[in-house]
C-alpha cells in the first residue's frame, strides 16, 4: 500500500473496498475538511502522478449521483474522516467525489431542529476523546451523554480532563467522575492533563504516535484547541479566553482532520451545545452498564423505571447502591431514544410515500411519452 496513504490511516479493509473504483480509474483520498463551498481532501502525490512521498491537498465537490443520494439521506454524504473515491482534472487539480467508501465507525448525533435527521460529526475514528475542563465542577450528566454518543459510534472512548493547572485538587475532582465501562465491560480510561504545564500529556502518546484517528468532542472553551496546538508544536488553532460566566467562545468553526507530526491524526470539532442522540442502544448499554444490568432484572421487559412494580433500578436507588441522579439520567436518555425511534419510523414512512409518488410520476411520464410516439 502507498506509504503516504498508510500515514493517513489507510487500512487493508479500505484498500479492499477501493479495488473496483481503482479499476475504474479513480483515485483514493481522505476528507480533511467540509465547507459550504465543497470539501478539502488529502491524498498522496503518487495518486496524482507526482512525488510519491508528498502529501497533497485538493479542493473537491460531489458528483451529481452522490448529491442525489445525499438529498435522500444527508448522512450518505462525505464527512470529515471519510475515505472517498475521486476523479481529478485540471491544471490546478480539483477533484470530484463519486463514492464514499464503507465506514468502520461513524460518530453522529441528531441534527439540531425539530426533524429526526442524522448529522455526521466524523467518520473512521478509532478513539473519541471526551474533553472536559477541571476549572469548573464536572458536569456528570453531560459526560454520560457524551459517552453514550461516543460508544455508539463503534470507536473506543477516553475521558480527558483538561486545565489541571487551574484546579486546586485534580485528584478529588477526578474522583467525582467515578468509573465507567465500555460495551465490553472494560474501564474507560481517564486522563488528567494540563496543556499549559504539560502534566499528563505523555499518557496520550499511545493514541497519537501511530496512524490512528482520534476525535475531540466537548463544549467550547474546554481546551480542545490548546491540546491540538500542543500536539502540533505550533499555534495552528486559535484559542480564546473563556467568558466570565464560564462558557467558552467558539474557536473552532468547522470540523477538520489534522495530521500530527508524531504519527497520529486528530479531528477537531466545534463546541456542541446540542447533543441529541441518534442511535444509542449499544451506547446506552455501554455508558450505563451498571444500570442496564439492573434493568435486566426488572419484572417487566419494558419497565419505565418510574413506579413500575418489581423495578430493580428503583430498588437499587432505594437501598443506596445506585445514585438517583444516575438512574434519572439513564431514564431520560432512554426516553429520548424511544421518542427518536418513533420519529424515525414516521420519517421513514413519509420518505417511502414520497418515493412512491416520484415513481408514479415517472411512470405516468413514461406512458405519456410512449403514447405520443405511437
N, C-alpha and C positions, 0 to 999 in steps of 0.2 A: 504493500500500500504506500501511497505518496506520504513522505515524511512530514511535510507541512500539514497535510490534512489530518494525519495522526496527531500532530501537535494541537490541532483544533478539536480533538476529541473523537475522531472517526473510529468507529468500531467495526468488527467483521460483519455484524448484523446490518449496519447501514451500507457498507460496501456491497453486500449481497443484494440488498433492496435496490441498489442503483444499477445493477447489471443491465437490465432492459433499457433504461434510459441512456446508459453509456453506449449501448449498441445503436441507439437512435441518434447518436451524435451530440448528446447533451453533456454538460459539464456539472461538476458537483461543487456546491458552495454551502456555507452556513450563514443564517440570518444573524447579523450583528446588531441591527437597529431597525426600528419601524417608525416611519413618519407619515404624515398625511399625504405627502407627495410621493411616497414609494418606500422602498426598503434599501438598506445598506447591507451588502453581503461581503463576506471574507472568504478567500479561497487561496489556492497556491498558484505560483507563477506557471507551474507545469500545466495547469488547466487551461492557460491562455497561450501556451506555446512559448513562454518566456523562461525566466530564471526559475529553475526547479526549487530553489531554496527560498524564494521570495514569498512573502505574504502579501496578497493584493486585495484591494478593496474595490467593490463595484456598486454602482447605483443600479437599482432594478425595479421593474414593475411586474405585474402579474399578467398572464395570458388571459384572453377573453374567456376561455373554457374554465380557468380557475376562478375568475371573477364571478362567473355564473354559479359555480359551486359554493362560493363564499356567500352569495346572495341568499342561498338556501340555508347555509349553516356557517355563521361567522367564524366558528372555531376551526373550520377547514382551511382557513387562510394561513399564510406564513406568519409565524410568531418568532420572537427572538429566541434563538437556540435551535430552531428547526434546521434540518438538512434539506436542501432543495435541489431539484434538477433544473438546469437553466440552459438557455442558448445565449450566446454572446455575439454582438455585432457592433460595428462602427470603429472609427479611428480612435476615439476616446471611448473605450468599450463600455457599453451598457448591456444589462442582462434582462432577459425575460424569464420569469419563474413559471415553469409549466407544471411542476408537480412537487408536493410536499411529501417527503419520504416518511415512512411509518415512525411514530414517536415511541420511545421506550418509557418515557414518563411525560406527564402533562400537568403542569401547575396552572390551575384555573380557578376562577371564582364566578359567582353570579354577577352579571353586569349591573351597574347602578341603574336605578329606574324601576318601573313597575313590571315590565315584561320579564318572563322567565327565559333568559338567554345567557349563554356561557361567554365569558370573557377570558381569553387566553392570557396568562401572565408570562409564562416561559415554557419552553419545551426541552426535552432531553437533558433534564437537570439530574445530577447524581445526589447532591445534598442540598437541602433547603435550610438556610440559617435563619432562625427566628431571632431578630435583633431587638433587644430591649435595654433601655438605659437604667443605670443604678443611681442617677442623680435625682430620682423620684421613686416613690413606692411602686413596686412591681404590680402591674395590672394582671392578676392571675386569670381572670375571665378572658381577657384578650389573648393571653398566651395559649389558653386552651383552644380558642377558636383558631388561632394561627397554626397550632399543632395539628388540629383536625384537617385543615386545608392542606398542610404540608404532607401529612401521611397519606391523604387520599390521592396525591399526585403520583404515588408509586416510588418516589425518591426517599432516601433516608433523611432524617431531620436532626438538627442540633440547635440548642439554645445558646446564643451569645449575649452575655450581659456586659454591656459597654460602660464606659465612663466610671470605672472603678476608682479612678483618682479623685472623683467628686463625691465619693460615698465614704462616710465615716467608718462603717463596718461592713465591707463587702461580703464577708462570710455569713453574717447574720441575715443580710438581705437575700443571699443565695438560699439560705435555709428556708425562707418563706415560700420558695418556689416548690419545695417538695420534690418527689421523684415521679418521673413519667416514663412510660414504656412505649415501644413501637408496636406494630402489628404482630410481631413475633414474640413479644414479651421481653425484648432486650431493652436495657435502660437507655433513655435519650441522653446523649452527652450534654453537659452544661459547661460552658467556658466563661470564666470571669476575666475580662480584659480591660486594658486602657490603651487606646491608640496614641495617647499623649506620652505616657511613661514607658509603654512597651510591655507592661505586665500582662502575662498570659498569651501574648501573641504567638509565641513558639508552639503553643498547643494546636494552633490552626494550621501548622505546616503540613500535617498529614492530609489536609483537604486541598491544599494549593500547590503542592510540589509535583503533581503528576497531571497529565492531560485529562482531568475530570472537571466537570462543570458544577459550580455552586451558584446558588441564587440567594440574594439577601432580601428578606421581606420584613416590614415593620413600618411604624409610623414615621412621619417626617421628624427630623431632629434627633433620632436615636443613635446616630453615629455611623450610619452605613457608608456615607461618602468619605468620612475621615478614615475609616478602616480600609476602604479601597485605595485611597491615596497612599496609605502606609504600605500596602501590598505593591502598588505600582512603583513606589520610590519617588514620586513627584505629585504635585497637586493638579491632577487632571480634573478631578471632581470639585466643583465649587462647594464651599462649606459656609453656611450661615449660622449665626448665633440663634439659640432658642429664645423665643419670646418670653416676656416677663410672666405670662400666665402658664409657662411650662410647655406650650405647644410649639412644635417645630415649624419652621418655614420650609416650604418645598424648595429643595436644591436640585434634585434630580427631576427632570421634566419628562423623560421618556425612558423606556427600558433599553438597556444596552449591554451587549456581550463584550467583555474585555479580556484580552489575552495577557496573563500575568507573566512577568519575566522569570519567575521561579518555576513555571511549568504548567500551572493550572489555568482555568478560565472561570470568570465570575460574571454573573448577571446582576446588575444593579436595577432596582425598581423604584419608581416614585413612591413616596409615602402614601399608604392607602387608608383613607378614612372609613370607607365601607368595605366590610369583609364578609360578603354574603357567601354562604356555602353553595356549591354546585352539586357534586356527587360526594357524599360523605359517609356512606355506610361503613366502609373499612376505616376511614379516618376517625370516625367516632369510636369505633371499637378499639383503635389504637390509642387515641388520646385519652380515652376513658376506659381503659382496660379493667380497672377495678370496679367501676360502676356497671360495665357491660357484664362482668362475671356475676355480679349480684342480680342483674336484671334477668339472667337466665334461670334464676331460682324463683322468680315471681310465679304466682299461681297461674296467672293468665299470660299467654304469649304476647298479647297486645296491651300489656299493662301500661297505664298512663303515669304511674308512679306519683299519683296525686289522689290519695284517698281510696285507691282500689284495695279490696281485701286480698290478703296474702302477698303484699308487695314487699319483696326482700330489700329493695332500695330504701324504702321508708323505715323498715325495721332497723337497718344499719344506721340511718340518721338518728333514730330514736335511742339506740344504745351507744351512740357517740363514736362508732367506728368509721363513719363516713361524714365528712363535713357537710352541713346542709347547703352551703354555697356551691360546693362542687356538684351535689345532686341536682340543685336548681339549674346550674349551668348545663349539665347533661340534658336535662328535660327540655330546656329552652332550645338547644341546638337540635334535639331530636324532633321537636315540633316544627322547627324551621325546615328541616329536611323533609318531613312528611308533607308540609304545605308546598314545598318546591316540587315534589313528585306529582302532586295533584295538578299544579300549574303546568308542569311539563307535559302531562298527559293531555290537558286541554290544548296546549300549543301544538302538540303532535297531531291531534285531530283536525285543528284548523289548517295546518300545513297540508295534511292529507286531502282535505276538501279543496284547498286551493290548487293542489297538483291535479286533482280530478277535473277541475274546471278548465285548467290550462290544456289538459289532454282532450277534453271535449271540444274546446275552441279550435285546437289544431286539427281534429278530425273533421269538424264542420268546414274549415277552410279547405282541407284536402278534398272532400267530396264535392265542394263547390267548384274547385279548380278542375276536377275530373269532369264534372258535368259541362263546364264551359268548353273544354277541349273536345268533348263529344259533339 
